[in-house]
Amino acid sequence: MAEKKHKFHTTTVKHHKDGSHTTTHHHEDGDHMNVEYATGDHDGMMDGMMHHTSEPDEEEMAADKGEHGIPDQIAEKAMIAGPRPTGA
């Protein structure tokens, strides 16, 4: 059996009457490190579970850094300027 790649020890999912979900991944290092998010449907809940508990691939790691495939010099300037609003 492969060793897990995340530090969550428990995941809880609240299922709401409207089909949405609230998911919480409980972190080994304490509640301040927990990750909680809402999703509108079952597919979104499963996508969130996979995102937070699976080994990220190179593309996901770059996206998490905010690079999104742009040249390093531009990415560095963007990071200095601060995060961009996502509209979410």
C-alpha positions as CSV (number, residue, x, y, z in Angstrom):
1,M,0.0,0.0,0.0
2,A,1.3,3.4,-1.0
3,E,1.9,6.0,1.7
4,K,-0.6,8.9,1.6
5,K,0.7,12.2,0.2
6,H,-1.4,14.6,2.3
7,K,-1.6,15.3,6.1
8,F,-5.4,15.0,6.5
9,H,-6.5,12.3,9.0
10,T,-10.3,12.6,8.5
11,T,-12.7,14.1,6.0
12,T,-16.3,15.0,6.8
13,V,-19.0,15.8,4.3
14,K,-22.3,17.5,5.2
15,H,-25.0,16.7,2.6
16,H,-27.5,19.5,2.2
17,K,-31.2,19.2,1.1
18,D,-30.5,21.3,-2.1
19,G,-27.8,18.8,-3.3
20,S,-24.9,20.9,-2.2
21,H,-22.1,19.8,0.2
22,T,-19.8,21.2,2.7
23,T,-16.5,19.2,2.9
24,T,-13.9,19.5,5.7
25,H,-10.5,17.9,5.5
26,H,-9.2,17.7,9.1
27,H,-5.4,18.2,9.3
28,E,-2.9,16.3,11.5
29,D,-1.3,19.6,12.5
30,G,-4.4,21.0,14.1
31,D,-7.7,22.7,13.2
32,H,-6.0,25.9,12.0
33,M,-4.7,23.8,9.0
34,N,-8.1,22.3,8.1
35,V,-9.5,22.9,4.6
36,E,-13.2,23.5,4.3
37,Y,-15.2,24.3,1.1
38,A,-18.6,24.2,-0.4
39,T,-19.7,22.6,-3.6
40,G,-23.0,22.7,-5.5
41,D,-23.3,19.1,-6.4
42,H,-22.0,15.6,-6.0
43,D,-19.5,15.9,-8.9
44,G,-18.0,19.1,-7.3
45,M,-17.7,17.3,-4.0
46,M,-15.8,14.4,-5.6
47,D,-13.6,16.8,-7.5
48,G,-12.7,18.6,-4.3
49,M,-11.9,15.4,-2.5
50,M,-9.6,14.3,-5.4
51,H,-7.9,17.7,-5.5
52,H,-7.1,17.8,-1.8
53,T,-6.2,14.2,-1.2
54,S,-4.4,13.1,-4.4
55,E,-0.8,13.6,-5.5
56,P,-0.8,16.7,-7.7
57,D,0.6,16.4,-11.1
58,E,3.1,19.0,-12.5
59,E,0.4,21.1,-14.2
60,E,-1.6,21.4,-10.9
61,M,1.5,22.3,-9.0
62,A,2.3,25.1,-11.5
63,A,-1.4,26.3,-11.3
64,D,-1.2,26.4,-7.5
65,K,1.9,28.7,-7.8
66,G,-0.1,31.0,-10.1
67,E,2.2,30.3,-13.1
68,H,-0.3,28.7,-15.5
69,G,2.3,28.1,-18.1
70,I,3.6,31.7,-18.5
71,P,7.3,32.5,-18.6
72,D,9.1,32.7,-15.3
73,Q,9.9,36.4,-15.6
74,I,6.2,37.3,-16.0
75,A,5.2,34.9,-13.2
76,E,7.7,36.6,-10.9
77,K,6.3,40.0,-11.7
78,A,2.7,38.8,-11.2
79,M,3.6,37.3,-7.8
80,I,5.2,40.6,-6.7
81,A,2.1,42.6,-7.8
82,G,0.0,40.3,-5.6
83,P,-2.8,37.8,-6.3
84,R,-5.4,38.6,-9.0
85,P,-9.1,38.5,-8.2
86,T,-10.7,35.3,-9.6
87,G,-14.2,36.6,-9.7
88,A,-15.4,33.7,-7.6
